[in-house]
Amino acid sequence: MNDSSENKESDKRAGEINADRAYRELHLTLGKETIQQVVSSFYDLIKVHPTLGGYFSEVKDWDELKQRIGHFWWIDLGGKRYREDIYNPHAVHRYLKIPPSLVDDWVALFSRNLYEHLPKKYADIWLVRATKMAEWIRTDLQQHQES
C-alpha cells in the first residue's frame, strides 16, 4: 500500500470512530432539559405500551424514575454527573424479567419518541447508541434466561 492509500484508509477509520462516538457530544447540542424531556416523554409512552407497560407496573414514583433515567442518558451522552446514582441497566432489566424478544419493542418505541422530539440528525446519533445498548441488554437477558 502506498502512503496515499494508507492515509485514506486511516482517515476512513478515524471518521468511523468519530461517527461511532458522536453521541458523546449530544449533551452539548441538546442540553439537559431536552434530554430530560425526551426521556420523560418516552416513559409516558412506556406506561401505556401494550407489551412493555406491564413490566413497569412496580414503579411507584414515575417522576423519580424519569429524573434518574434522564441523568443516565445525560452522562452517557457526554454530560457530567450531577446525581450520585449508580446504574446497572443489565441488572434492572433482568429484575423486571423482560423477555429478550421485547427489546425490539423498546427500540421501536424509543426510536419513534426520538424522531418526534429531535431533529433527524440528532435522533439518528442517539438511536445508534440506544440500539447498541439494547443489543447488549438483549444478549445479557438471553444469557441469563438460559442459565
QUISULRA-V424334 format. One record per residue. N is the residue number from 0. RES is the residue in one letter. SS is DSSP state (a for helix, b for strand, c for the rest). NEAR is the number of other ideal C-beta (glycine too) atoms within 8 Angstrom. D_FIRST is the distance of its C-alpha to the first C-alpha in whole Angstrom. Layout:
# QUISULRA-V424334
n:N res:RES ss:SS near:NEAR d_first:D_FIRST
n:N res:RES ss:SS near:NEAR d_first:D_FIRST
This chain:
# QUISULRA-V424334
n:0 res:M ss:c near:4 d_first:0
n:1 res:N ss:c near:5 d_first:4
n:2 res:D ss:a near:5 d_first:7
n:3 res:S ss:a near:6 d_first:8
n:4 res:S ss:a near:8 d_first:6
n:5 res:E ss:a near:9 d_first:6
n:6 res:N ss:a near:8 d_first:10
n:7 res:K ss:a near:8 d_first:11
n:8 res:E ss:a near:9 d_first:10
n:9 res:S ss:a near:8 d_first:12
n:10 res:D ss:a near:8 d_first:15
n:11 res:K ss:a near:8 d_first:15
n:12 res:R ss:a near:8 d_first:16
n:13 res:A ss:a near:8 d_first:18
n:14 res:G ss:a near:8 d_first:20
n:15 res:E ss:a near:8 d_first:20
n:16 res:I ss:a near:8 d_first:22
n:17 res:N ss:a near:8 d_first:24
n:18 res:A ss:a near:7 d_first:25
n:19 res:D ss:a near:7 d_first:26
n:20 res:R ss:c near:7 d_first:28
n:21 res:A ss:a near:10 d_first:30
n:22 res:Y ss:a near:12 d_first:33
n:23 res:R ss:a near:8 d_first:33
n:24 res:E ss:a near:9 d_first:34
n:25 res:L ss:a near:14 d_first:37
n:26 res:H ss:a near:13 d_first:40
n:27 res:L ss:a near:7 d_first:39
n:28 res:T ss:a near:7 d_first:39
n:29 res:L ss:a near:11 d_first:42
n:30 res:G ss:a near:8 d_first:44
n:31 res:K ss:a near:9 d_first:46
n:32 res:E ss:a near:6 d_first:49
n:33 res:T ss:a near:10 d_first:47
n:34 res:I ss:a near:16 d_first:45
n:35 res:Q ss:a near:12 d_first:49
n:36 res:Q ss:a near:9 d_first:50
n:37 res:V ss:a near:15 d_first:47
n:38 res:V ss:a near:12 d_first:48
n:39 res:S ss:a near:10 d_first:51
n:40 res:S ss:a near:11 d_first:51
n:41 res:F ss:a near:11 d_first:49
n:42 res:Y ss:a near:13 d_first:52
n:43 res:D ss:a near:8 d_first:54
n:44 res:L ss:a near:11 d_first:53
n:45 res:I ss:a near:11 d_first:52
n:46 res:K ss:a near:9 d_first:56
n:47 res:V ss:a near:6 d_first:57
n:48 res:H ss:c near:10 d_first:54
n:49 res:P ss:c near:4 d_first:55
n:50 res:T ss:c near:7 d_first:53
n:51 res:L ss:c near:13 d_first:52
n:52 res:G ss:a near:11 d_first:55
n:53 res:G ss:a near:6 d_first:57
n:54 res:Y ss:a near:9 d_first:55
n:55 res:F ss:a near:11 d_first:55
n:56 res:S ss:c near:6 d_first:59
n:57 res:E ss:c near:5 d_first:60
n:58 res:V ss:c near:7 d_first:58
n:59 res:K ss:c near:3 d_first:61
n:60 res:D ss:c near:6 d_first:60
n:61 res:W ss:a near:8 d_first:57
n:62 res:D ss:a near:6 d_first:57
n:63 res:E ss:a near:7 d_first:56
n:64 res:L ss:a near:10 d_first:54
n:65 res:K ss:a near:12 d_first:52
n:66 res:Q ss:a near:10 d_first:52
n:67 res:R ss:a near:10 d_first:50
n:68 res:I ss:a near:10 d_first:48
n:69 res:G ss:a near:13 d_first:47
n:70 res:H ss:a near:12 d_first:47
n:71 res:F ss:a near:11 d_first:44
n:72 res:W ss:a near:11 d_first:42
n:73 res:W ss:a near:13 d_first:43
n:74 res:I ss:a near:11 d_first:41
n:75 res:D ss:a near:9 d_first:38
n:76 res:L ss:c near:15 d_first:37
n:77 res:G ss:c near:10 d_first:37
n:78 res:G ss:c near:10 d_first:41
n:79 res:K ss:c near:4 d_first:43
n:80 res:R ss:c near:7 d_first:45
n:81 res:Y ss:c near:6 d_first:49
n:82 res:R ss:c near:7 d_first:50
n:83 res:E ss:c near:4 d_first:51
n:84 res:D ss:c near:7 d_first:50
n:85 res:I ss:c near:4 d_first:48
n:86 res:Y ss:c near:6 d_first:46
n:87 res:N ss:c near:6 d_first:45
n:88 res:P ss:a near:9 d_first:44
n:89 res:H ss:a near:9 d_first:44
n:90 res:A ss:a near:7 d_first:47
n:91 res:V ss:a near:8 d_first:49
n:92 res:H ss:a near:11 d_first:48
n:93 res:R ss:a near:10 d_first:49
n:94 res:Y ss:a near:6 d_first:52
n:95 res:L ss:c near:9 d_first:53
n:96 res:K ss:c near:6 d_first:52
n:97 res:I ss:c near:11 d_first:50
n:98 res:P ss:c near:7 d_first:48
n:99 res:P ss:a near:9 d_first:45
n:100 res:S ss:a near:5 d_first:45
n:101 res:L ss:a near:11 d_first:46
n:102 res:V ss:a near:13 d_first:43
n:103 res:D ss:a near:7 d_first:42
n:104 res:D ss:a near:10 d_first:46
n:105 res:W ss:a near:11 d_first:45
n:106 res:V ss:a near:11 d_first:41
n:107 res:A ss:a near:8 d_first:43
n:108 res:L ss:a near:13 d_first:46
n:109 res:F ss:a near:12 d_first:44
n:110 res:S ss:a near:11 d_first:41
n:111 res:R ss:a near:9 d_first:45
n:112 res:N ss:a near:12 d_first:46
n:113 res:L ss:a near:13 d_first:43
n:114 res:Y ss:a near:9 d_first:43
n:115 res:E ss:a near:6 d_first:46
n:116 res:H ss:a near:10 d_first:46
n:117 res:L ss:c near:11 d_first:43
n:118 res:P ss:c near:5 d_first:41
n:119 res:K ss:a near:7 d_first:38
n:120 res:K ss:a near:6 d_first:35
n:121 res:Y ss:a near:11 d_first:37
n:122 res:A ss:a near:13 d_first:38
n:123 res:D ss:a near:8 d_first:35
n:124 res:I ss:a near:11 d_first:33
n:125 res:W ss:a near:14 d_first:36
n:126 res:L ss:a near:11 d_first:36
n:127 res:V ss:a near:11 d_first:33
n:128 res:R ss:a near:11 d_first:34
n:129 res:A ss:a near:12 d_first:37
n:130 res:T ss:a near:9 d_first:36
n:131 res:K ss:a near:8 d_first:33
n:132 res:M ss:a near:10 d_first:37
n:133 res:A ss:a near:12 d_first:39
n:134 res:E ss:a near:9 d_first:36
n:135 res:W ss:a near:9 d_first:37
n:136 res:I ss:a near:12 d_first:40
n:137 res:R ss:a near:10 d_first:40
n:138 res:T ss:a near:8 d_first:39
n:139 res:D ss:a near:11 d_first:41
n:140 res:L ss:a near:14 d_first:44
n:141 res:Q ss:a near:9 d_first:43
n:142 res:Q ss:a near:8 d_first:43
n:143 res:H ss:a near:8 d_first:46
n:144 res:Q ss:a near:8 d_first:48
n:145 res:E ss:a near:5 d_first:47
n:146 res:S ss:c near:4 d_first:48
